[in-house]
Amino acid sequence: MAKRQRKVSKRGHNYDAVESLDDNLLPSARELVEYQKVDSDLVPFLKKRAEIEQEKRHDFNDEIIKLNRREQILTHGLNYAALACGFFIVMGAMAMSYMLIIKNFVVLGSIFGGVGLMYVAYLFISVINRGATPPKQ
């Protein structure tokens, strides 16, 4: 019968589950002939079990694909939300800086706007650098 090797590994923040099969689902033809000699109903039973197992494998793989797609969609949504939050932080810092400059706090307004821009730039650069480092295995 099938020899299985299952491996779960962590890559970055994600876990990968890998299953490899070294063999097919049915015994060899010689073994099937021997099983037929022992019991005539055994070979159709084994074929039916192999079909059921193959169906379950396909369902399992389809479920993994659905979960991966969902994770990608959620990750993209989170990225867009982070970009929107960064944009609103920059706009808020610029508005506050503008209000301070209007109130004759020119130096304070300029420093506030500059610090706000540098902080958002630092956040984006740190996220990019974190994503660019290869995961430890």
FENGI-V598176 format. One record per run of one state. SS is the DSSP state (hx for helix, st for strand, lp for the rest). FROM is the first residue (numbers start at 1). LEN is the number of residues. If there is no record, write none. Layout:
BEGIN
SS_FROM_LEN ; SS_FROM_LEN
END
This chain:
BEGIN
lp_1_3 ; st_4_8 ; lp_12_2 ; st_14_8 ; lp_22_7 ; hx_29_10 ; lp_39_3 ; hx_42_61 ; lp_103_3 ; hx_106_27 ; lp_133_5
END
